[in-house]
């Protein structure tokens, strides 16, 4: 059976693996939480928030693919299985049922804030072992911070 190898080894590979896997879980669960809120949103500001949630889901899915493919390029197996995401996520889970628009905005602001903080930790951790991965995580951070700002502005 063929395997994919990469240029990293030892502590560098361990650090980058943890950063990419953590980012992947955050991004997959963000896309799921965003869709859950999107489907169950109610309130006077339904339409713009509904559309904004689709933007968040799209960027989370796009970045998740980039992060996973970076892992593979380094010889790391990304794990985006639902069981892995469920046991590893650090995102607060949306409540079941209809969710008022104000609650969705507050929850997304908090969720994006947490992801943004973890992304910045990953950016710092990957600076030395793999600047290419760091660059990818910087791009993710930029988009997460922008969406956080846009949700927070609605509070």
Secondary structure, 3 states (H helix, E strand, C coil): CCCCCCCCCHHHHHHHHHHHHHHHHHHHHHHHHHHHHHHHEECCCHHHHHHHHHHHHHHHHHHHHHHHHHHHHCCCCCCCCHHHHHHHCCCCCCCCCCEEHHHHHHHHHHHHHHHHHHHHHHHHHHHHHCHHHHHHHHHHHHHHHHHHHHHHCCC
